[in-house]
């Protein structure tokens, strides 16, 4: 029914054309979805092992300490920039 919409204005216009009961159902669904903490995730989708949440980022500093110990490593970007000719 809605087709491809590119802006909030287009979505709002389409929603205003619906009967009040359907608009209320959409509003309730949206509030429930936002309260669940998963905005934009459709119900019934398989979200994988982590429940649709963003997986935790690896602790790169802990990994570096595990590999290199307490050595202080140079910032290779700064070293490369210092060696470049302008």
Beta strands, then each sheet from edge to edge (+ up, - down):
end
